[in-house]
Amino acid sequence: MRIFENLESEVRGYIRSFPTIFEKAKGALLYDEQGEKYIDFFAGAGTLNYGHNNDKISEALIEYLKNDGIVHGLDLATTAKKNFLQKFSDTILAPRNLEYKIQFTGPTGTNAVETAIKIARMVKGRSNIVSFTNGYHGLTMGALALTGNAFYRDEAYISRSNVSFMPYDGYFGDDVNTIDYLRKFLDDPSSGLDLPAAVILETVQAEGGVNVASSQWLRDLEDVCREYDILLIVDDIQVGNGRTGDFFSFEEAGINPDIITMSKAVGGGLPLALVLLKPELDQWKPGEHTGTFRGNNLAFVASTVALEYWDNDDLSQAVKSKSEVLKNRLEEIAEKYPEANASVRGRGLIYGLELPEKNLASEVSTKCFEKGLIIELAGALDQIVKFLPPLTIKEEVLKEGLDIIDESIGEILKEKKERLTGEF
């Protein structure tokens, strides 16, 4: 590991949690240079929904390169882009009766968010954007202003103006309807809340702690946006692309966002970000918002193949079935170890196991790594063990990983008890 310590910036993060050199990967498994196997409950922070080195995707990429397909094309018309656009329209948009223009941005999620808030402000002629407590939308300057976590904000010298934070669903517990809270601010001309151009949110706050907005809350938020002429932006970068069981995370609620940001798994494992915007919002002048890597032709090839998983509902049903396995087992673990005061929440194949005792979640992640499981943390205090396996994970591998979680928690709690009681 010395070369990384000597040459790579101190900003490196995940390498500190998982200190080994990975060499190969397949499906839901990683292998390091020593040949040790690791189950992957991290999936590239949600990028690898279709698994590592998916055979269909790999074969398509190899064939494309062998045929000298265009790799870099700015926003030129290419065969790869044509095929992607047609597939996305036919397989994703048309069956859901959704009408959006597709804008390709720089290759990361934060690029998509920057684009979305820029066009929203331009179209509405207002600068304010409403974001929500515990929201995470990226780390470039505009997106960072929308991100709540102080770890990223203090001190980034960002412009903190033109963004107003409102409480997310359940932020004050079950007794406070936070939509009523937002409406009160909008109704009161002395509240200090400037009428926003847009509201941006994740339907499931992933990095923020796997906080799940109810369908009713999402519908009520959409009603408020329509009433006050506010654009509704859904950030589906991590929890879209099938993560909740449906392709879009908001489908269950039946809402129709004005703008959707997408990245991570939409590229089939390769860098790709896009913004879906209703046609009347597509008010850009040609070249007004640009970038060297807007539209990745290799990612178009990968994504076109990955979208074949959505030609029928087999993957969707498999995600929902494995979701029940994951949820039930986590609830069993929480009940098995009452001293951990654990709680479970999530949807589809994104779940969080909250362990409120300081550093306990971190200890669990470390112990899991020692036992051959890659799993990361979420929440403002890193108090949540976040489950984010590939959607294509085999059920037996999912259960094997959950066994490691169970064993790790049990061993850590036993060690703590022995230290406290002096029993060895």
JOGIPE-V556174 format. One record per helix or strand of 3 or more residues. SS is the DSSP state (@ for helix, = for strand). FROM is the first residue (numbers start at 1). LEN is the number of residues. If there is no record, write none. Layout:
ss:SS from:FROM len:LEN
ss:SS from:FROM len:LEN
//
This chain:
ss:@ from:2 len:6
ss:@ from:14 len:4
ss:= from:22 len:6
ss:= from:29 len:4
ss:= from:37 len:4
ss:@ from:43 len:4
ss:@ from:55 len:12
ss:@ from:79 len:18
ss:= from:101 len:4
ss:@ from:109 len:16
ss:= from:129 len:4
ss:@ from:141 len:6
ss:@ from:150 len:4
ss:= from:163 len:4
ss:@ from:178 len:10
ss:= from:198 len:4
ss:@ from:215 len:13
ss:= from:231 len:5
ss:@ from:251 len:3
ss:= from:259 len:4
ss:@ from:264 len:4
ss:= from:274 len:4
ss:@ from:279 len:3
ss:@ from:297 len:14
ss:@ from:314 len:23
ss:@ from:338 len:3
ss:= from:343 len:5
ss:= from:350 len:5
ss:@ from:360 len:11
ss:= from:376 len:3
ss:= from:384 len:4
ss:@ from:395 len:27
//
